[in-house]
Amino acid sequence: MRWLRTAAVLVLLVIGLGVGVGMNAQSAAAAQSGPTAPTAPVAPSAPAKPSGATDGTPSDGSVTVKVGGTKPSQSLTVLLLVTVLAIAPSLLLLVTSFTKIFVVLSLTRNALGLQSVPPNQVLAGLSLFLSLFVMGPVLSKINKLGIQPYLHGTKSRAQAWTDGVAPLRSFMLGHTRPQEIALMLRAGNLPNPPDKSKIELTTLIPAFVLSELRSAMIIGFIVFIPFVIIDLVVSSSLMSLGMMMLPPVSVSLPFKLLLFVLVDGWGLIVTSLVQSYHTG
């Protein structure tokens, strides 16, 4: 075992001597060579101009940054939609044919002597769909000229409003009497506009509603005439027969219904209402 320890000590001494000699040789070589001189810097080359717009970059080297385009944001669109839905009942009553149609149908029901048949829900639903039928071309123009260009970003908000409300303005002007417009202008102490297209909506809308109510009352008067004649004939007949205690309404109602069905009363009234807007 002693000779193994001696051999290990000799090996460690040899390795230590080799490492020391190598380090001395490297130090001597580094001392003889000296520091290396630094390399001179190279001048930068000029930037190359773009050759074309193959990747969408302008040929003059400028950069165009697009931030969202001109389309309205989704939050603004939702806000406008909620606002329109909130005022939809008022718009339906004031700027469409709904008021006139509903009043005429209600007067027809009263002329027949029926108080709750058809119910108000049925008359309102029929008036709504007839209004959509009458206002269909106007709504299509509003969507084409105002709503869609604004949603696609081709028109600003102000321009879209001006172009979109023009068909509705033309519709109301076509069915509003000049007397009603003059009445609203005089009531508000407003000067006469130079052109019909310059009339403000705040003046045109109430004038349009007054004209619609007047037309509805005239149609209702015409509808009432034949039914009043039936009531007079029945009352006179009952009086001559001595049946003064018998209510004339209970006797005349079947004859009214029969007459109304025979002449296709609902069809005549609906046709007259729709044609009154087409010829206006």
C-alpha positions in Angstrom: 0.0 0.0 0.0 2.9 2.3 0.6 4.1 2.1 -2.9 0.6 3.1 -4.2 0.7 6.3 -2.2 4.2 7.1 -3.6 3.0 6.5 -7.2 0.0 8.8 -6.7 2.1 11.6 -5.2 4.5 11.3 -8.2 1.6 11.5 -10.7 0.2 14.7 -9.0 3.7 16.3 -9.1 4.0 15.5 -12.8 0.6 17.0 -13.6 1.3 20.1 -11.6 4.6 20.7 -13.3 2.9 20.3 -16.8 0.2 22.8 -16.0 2.7 25.3 -14.7 4.9 25.0 -17.8 1.9 25.5 -20.1 0.8 28.6 -18.3 4.3 30.1 -18.4 4.5 29.4 -22.1 1.2 31.2 -22.8 2.2 34.2 -20.7 5.5 34.4 -22.6 3.7 34.2 -26.0 1.3 36.8 -25.0 4.1 39.1 -23.8 6.0 38.6 -27.1 2.9 39.2 -29.5 1.6 42.4 -27.7 -1.9 44.0 -28.1 -3.7 43.8 -31.5 -4.5 47.1 -33.3 -8.3 47.9 -33.6 -10.0 47.7 -37.0 -11.1 50.9 -38.6 -15.0 51.3 -38.7 -16.8 50.9 -42.1 -19.0 53.8 -43.3 -22.8 52.9 -43.5 -24.3 52.5 -46.9 -27.2 54.7 -48.1 -30.7 53.2 -47.8 -32.2 51.8 -51.0 -35.4 53.3 -52.4 -38.4 51.0 -52.7 -38.8 49.6 -56.2 -42.6 49.6 -56.3 -45.9 49.0 -54.5 -45.8 45.3 -54.6 -46.5 45.0 -50.9 -48.9 48.0 -50.7 -46.1 50.5 -49.8 -46.1 53.8 -51.7 -43.3 54.2 -54.2 -42.1 57.5 -52.6 -41.2 55.7 -49.4 -43.9 57.2 -47.3 -45.9 55.1 -44.8 -49.7 55.2 -44.5 -51.3 54.1 -41.2 -55.0 53.3 -41.2 -56.7 53.6 -37.9 -60.2 52.0 -38.0 -61.4 53.6 -41.2 -64.5 55.8 -41.3 -67.1 53.2 -40.3 -69.0 53.9 -37.1 -67.9 51.9 -34.1 -70.0 49.0 -32.9 -70.9 50.7 -29.6 -72.1 53.8 -31.5 -74.2 51.6 -33.8 -75.8 49.8 -30.9 -76.5 53.1 -29.2 -78.2 54.5 -32.3 -80.3 51.3 -32.6 -81.5 51.5 -29.0 -82.4 55.2 -29.5 -84.4 54.4 -32.6 -86.2 51.6 -30.8 -87.0 53.9 -27.9 -88.7 56.5 -30.1 -90.2 54.0 -32.6 -93.8 54.3 -31.3 -93.7 58.1 -31.6 -92.2 57.9 -35.1 -94.9 55.3 -36.1 -97.7 57.6 -34.9 -96.4 60.9 -36.3 -94.5 60.4 -39.5 -96.2 57.4 -41.1 -99.7 56.6 -42.3 -100.5 54.6 -39.1 -102.6 57.4 -37.5 -104.9 57.9 -40.5 -105.5 54.2 -41.1 -106.2 53.4 -37.4 -108.6 56.3 -37.1 -110.5 55.3 -40.2 -110.8 51.6 -39.1 -112.0 52.7 -35.6 -114.6 55.0 -37.1 -115.8 52.2 -39.3 -116.2 49.9 -36.3 -118.2 52.7 -34.5 -120.4 53.2 -37.6 -121.3 49.5 -37.5 -122.4 50.0 -33.9 -119.8 47.6 -32.6 -117.9 48.7 -29.5 -115.2 46.0 -29.1 -115.4 43.9 -32.3 -112.9 43.9 -33.9 -110.8 44.6 -30.8 -108.2 47.4 -30.6 -105.3 44.9 -30.9 -106.6 43.6 -34.2 -107.2 47.1 -35.6 -103.7 48.3 -34.4 -102.1 45.2 -36.0 -103.9 45.7 -39.3 -103.0 49.4 -39.3 -99.4 48.5 -38.6 -99.0 46.2 -41.5 -100.9 48.4 -43.8 -98.6 51.3 -42.8 -95.6 49.1 -43.6 -97.1 48.3 -47.0 -97.7 52.0 -47.7 -94.3 53.1 -46.3 -92.3 50.3 -47.9 -90.8 52.4 -50.8 -90.0 55.3 -48.5 -88.3 53.0 -46.0 -86.3 51.4 -48.8 -85.0 54.8 -49.9 -84.1 55.8 -46.4 -82.1 52.6 -46.0 -80.4 53.0 -49.4 -79.6 56.7 -49.1 -78.9 57.1 -45.4 -78.5 54.0 -43.3 -76.3 51.7 -45.4 -73.9 54.4 -46.6 -73.4 55.5 -43.0 -72.8 51.9 -41.8 -70.3 51.3 -44.6 -68.5 54.6 -43.9 -69.1 56.2 -47.3 -71.1 59.1 -45.7 -70.7 61.1 -42.6 -73.3 61.3 -39.9 -74.6 64.7 -41.1 -74.7 63.8 -44.7 -76.4 60.4 -44.0 -79.1 62.2 -42.0 -79.7 64.8 -44.7 -80.0 62.2 -47.5 -81.9 59.7 -45.4 -84.6 62.0 -44.2 -85.2 63.4 -47.7 -87.6 60.6 -48.8 -89.6 60.9 -45.6 -89.8 64.7 -46.0 -91.0 64.2 -49.6 -93.7 61.8 -48.4 -95.0 64.1 -45.7 -95.0 67.1 -48.0 -97.0 65.2 -50.6 -99.7 64.4 -48.0 -99.8 67.7 -46.1 -102.1 70.6 -47.1 -100.5 74.0 -47.5 -103.1 75.3 -45.0 -101.7 73.2 -42.2 -98.2 74.3 -42.9 -99.3 77.9 -42.9 -101.1 77.3 -39.7 -98.0 76.0 -37.9 -95.9 78.8 -39.3 -98.3 81.4 -38.1 -98.7 79.7 -34.7 -95.0 79.8 -34.2 -94.4 83.3 -35.6 -92.0 81.8 -38.2 -91.1 83.3 -41.5 -92.2 81.6 -44.7 -89.4 79.4 -46.1 -88.2 80.1 -49.6 -88.8 76.5 -50.6 -90.8 73.5 -49.3 -87.5 71.6 -48.9 -86.5 74.2 -46.3 -89.4 73.6 -44.0 -88.2 72.3 -40.6 -89.3 68.9 -39.4 -90.6 70.5 -36.2 -93.1 72.4 -38.4 -93.8 69.7 -41.0 -94.5 66.8 -38.7 -97.4 68.4 -36.7 -98.8 69.8 -40.0 -98.7 66.3 -41.5 -100.5 64.8 -38.5 -103.2 67.5 -38.7 -103.7 66.7 -42.4 -103.9 63.0 -41.7 -106.6 63.5 -39.0 -108.6 65.7 -41.4 -108.5 63.1 -44.1 -109.5 60.4 -41.7 -112.5 62.4 -40.4 -113.7 63.0 -44.0 -113.4 59.3 -44.8 -115.2 58.4 -41.5 -118.0 60.8 -42.4 -118.5 59.1 -45.7 -118.5 55.7 -44.1 -121.1 56.8 -41.5 -123.7 57.9 -44.0 -125.1 54.5 -45.2 -125.2 53.2 -41.6 -127.0 56.3 -40.3 -129.6 55.9 -43.1 -130.2 52.3 -42.0 -130.6 53.5 -38.4 -133.2 56.1 -39.5 -135.2 53.6 -41.6 -135.2 51.1 -38.8 -136.2 53.7 -36.2 -139.1 55.0 -38.4 -140.3 51.4 -39.0 -140.3 50.6 -35.3 -142.1 53.8 -34.6 -144.8 53.1 -37.1 -145.3 49.6 -35.7 -145.6 51.0 -32.2 -142.5 49.2 -31.0 -141.1 52.3 -29.2 -139.6 50.3 -26.4 -137.5 48.2 -28.7 -133.9 49.6 -29.1 -133.4 50.4 -32.8 -129.7 49.4 -32.6 -130.5 45.8 -31.8 -132.6 45.6 -35.0 -130.4 47.7 -37.3 -127.1 45.9 -36.4 -127.8 42.8 -38.4 -128.8 44.8 -41.5 -125.6 46.9 -41.1 -123.4 43.8 -40.9 -125.2 42.3 -43.9 -124.8 45.5 -46.0 -121.1 45.7 -45.0 -120.4 42.1 -46.0 -122.3 42.3 -49.3 -120.4 45.4 -50.5 -117.0 44.0 -49.2 -116.6 46.9 -46.8 -113.2 46.1 -45.4 -111.8 45.6 -48.9 -113.2 48.9 -50.1 -111.9 50.8 -47.1 -108.4 49.3 -47.2 -108.2 49.9 -51.0 -109.2 53.5 -50.6 -106.7 54.1 -47.9 -103.8 52.5 -49.8 -104.7 54.3 -53.1 -105.0 57.6 -51.3 -101.2 57.5 -50.5 -100.2 56.2 -53.9 -102.0 59.0 -55.7 -100.8 61.6 -53.2 
